Amino acid sequence: MKTLLKYHVNIQKTLILLFVVTLFIVMVTGLDFILMALIIEFFLIAIFQYSLNLIKFNSKKYMKTDSRKVYIFLSTYVVIGFLTWLCLISLDIRDNNGTIKDIFELMMMSWLFLSPILMIQSLLISFFDLKNTHSKHLNHENT
């Protein structure tokens, strides 16, 4: 766990860079296999960032900043909505009047809007945590 928290910024930067490179390759080549890799990378980033921020949010070592609280709130909305959507698909629940379909279409649009913002926000939170941890370490050595 400590190793993960020590290198979290580098892991996030690497995952996001890999995602951007894969996105560029998909745009240039249009290959379906690469598109599947892009989707997998997207979910890897989301799982890593969400898990990391939940660990930090529940840790006494990290400050509960407003940015972290907003990230946890919005990302939990996305995760719970996505898991609910997966359950409805797997249970093959029919919606005769289209209300559920309309709600999930709106939710998916919000996920598309929120996802890049949450990725960047998580990376910024990690940079702040790294800077804050480093400055605390330096202050501790000086005393």
C-alpha positions as CSV (number, residue, x, y, z in Angstrom):
1,M,0.0,0.0,0.0
2,K,2.8,2.4,0.9
3,T,4.5,1.7,-2.4
4,L,1.3,2.4,-4.3
5,L,0.8,5.7,-2.5
6,K,4.5,6.6,-3.0
7,Y,4.3,6.2,-6.8
8,H,0.6,7.2,-7.4
9,V,1.4,10.3,-9.4
10,N,3.8,8.4,-11.7
11,I,1.3,5.6,-12.2
12,Q,-1.5,8.0,-13.0
13,K,0.7,10.0,-15.5
14,T,1.7,6.7,-17.2
15,L,-1.8,5.4,-17.5
16,I,-3.1,8.7,-18.8
17,L,-0.2,9.0,-21.3
18,L,-0.9,5.5,-22.5
19,F,-4.6,6.3,-22.9
20,V,-3.8,9.5,-25.0
21,V,-1.3,7.5,-27.2
22,T,-3.9,4.8,-27.7
23,L,-6.6,7.4,-28.5
24,F,-4.3,8.9,-31.1
25,I,-3.7,5.5,-32.6
26,V,-7.4,4.8,-32.8
27,M,-8.0,8.1,-34.5
28,V,-5.3,7.4,-37.1
29,T,-5.9,3.7,-37.8
30,G,-9.5,3.1,-36.7
31,L,-8.7,-0.5,-35.7
32,D,-11.3,-2.2,-33.6
33,F,-8.7,-4.0,-31.5
34,I,-7.1,-0.8,-30.5
35,L,-10.5,0.7,-29.7
36,M,-11.0,-2.2,-27.3
37,A,-7.6,-1.5,-25.7
38,L,-8.7,2.1,-25.3
39,I,-11.8,1.2,-23.5
40,I,-9.9,-1.2,-21.2
41,E,-7.3,1.5,-20.5
42,F,-10.1,4.0,-19.7
43,F,-11.6,1.6,-17.1
44,L,-8.1,0.9,-15.6
45,I,-7.5,4.6,-15.1
46,A,-11.0,5.0,-13.6
47,I,-10.6,2.0,-11.2
48,F,-7.1,3.1,-10.1
49,Q,-8.0,6.7,-9.5
50,Y,-11.2,5.9,-7.7
51,S,-9.6,3.3,-5.5
52,L,-6.6,5.5,-4.8
53,N,-8.8,8.5,-3.9
54,L,-11.1,6.4,-1.6
55,I,-8.0,5.1,0.2
56,K,-6.7,8.7,0.6
57,F,-10.1,10.0,1.6
58,N,-10.4,7.5,4.4
59,S,-6.8,8.0,5.5
60,K,-5.8,10.4,8.3
61,K,-2.5,11.1,6.6
62,Y,-4.2,13.1,3.7
63,M,-6.2,16.2,4.1
64,K,-9.9,16.1,3.2
65,T,-9.8,19.1,0.9
66,D,-12.9,20.4,-0.9
67,S,-11.4,19.1,-4.1
68,R,-11.1,15.6,-2.8
69,K,-14.7,15.7,-1.4
70,V,-16.1,16.9,-4.7
71,Y,-14.1,14.2,-6.5
72,I,-15.4,11.4,-4.2
73,F,-19.0,12.7,-4.6
74,L,-19.0,12.9,-8.4
75,S,-17.0,9.8,-9.0
76,T,-19.2,7.8,-6.6
77,Y,-22.2,9.1,-8.6
78,V,-20.6,7.8,-11.8
79,V,-19.6,4.4,-10.3
80,I,-23.0,3.7,-8.7
81,G,-24.8,4.8,-11.8
82,F,-22.6,2.6,-14.0
83,L,-23.0,-0.4,-11.7
84,T,-26.8,0.1,-11.7
85,W,-26.8,0.3,-15.5
86,L,-24.8,-3.0,-15.7
87,C,-27.2,-4.7,-13.3
88,L,-30.2,-3.6,-15.4
89,I,-28.5,-4.9,-18.5
90,S,-27.5,-8.2,-17.0
91,L,-31.0,-8.7,-15.5
92,D,-32.6,-7.8,-18.9
93,I,-35.2,-5.5,-17.3
94,R,-37.6,-4.2,-19.8
95,D,-38.9,-0.6,-19.8
96,N,-42.1,-0.3,-21.7
97,N,-42.4,3.5,-21.6
98,G,-38.7,4.3,-22.0
99,T,-38.3,6.2,-18.7
100,I,-35.3,4.1,-17.4
101,K,-33.7,4.3,-20.9
102,D,-34.1,8.1,-20.9
103,I,-32.6,8.4,-17.4
104,F,-29.6,6.3,-18.2
105,E,-29.0,8.2,-21.5
106,L,-28.8,11.4,-19.5
107,M,-26.6,9.8,-17.0
108,M,-24.3,8.5,-19.7
109,M,-24.0,11.9,-21.2
110,S,-23.0,13.3,-17.7
111,W,-20.5,10.4,-17.4
112,L,-18.9,11.4,-20.8
113,F,-18.7,15.0,-19.5
114,L,-17.5,14.2,-16.0
115,S,-14.9,11.5,-16.8
116,P,-12.1,13.6,-18.3
117,I,-12.7,16.3,-15.6
118,L,-12.5,13.6,-12.9
119,M,-9.3,12.2,-14.4
120,I,-7.6,15.6,-14.4
121,Q,-8.9,16.4,-11.0
122,S,-7.6,13.2,-9.6
123,L,-4.2,13.8,-11.1
124,L,-4.1,17.4,-9.6
125,I,-5.1,16.1,-6.2
126,S,-2.3,13.6,-6.4
127,F,0.2,16.3,-7.4
128,F,-1.1,18.4,-4.4
129,D,-0.7,15.4,-2.1
130,L,2.8,14.7,-3.3
131,K,3.8,18.4,-2.8
132,N,2.2,18.5,0.6
133,T,3.8,15.2,1.7
134,H,7.2,16.4,0.4
135,S,7.0,19.8,2.2
136,K,5.9,18.0,5.5
137,H,8.9,15.7,5.1
138,L,11.2,18.7,4.6
139,N,9.8,20.5,7.6
140,H,10.1,17.4,9.7
141,E,13.8,17.1,8.8
142,N,14.5,20.8,9.7
143,T,13.1,20.5,13.2
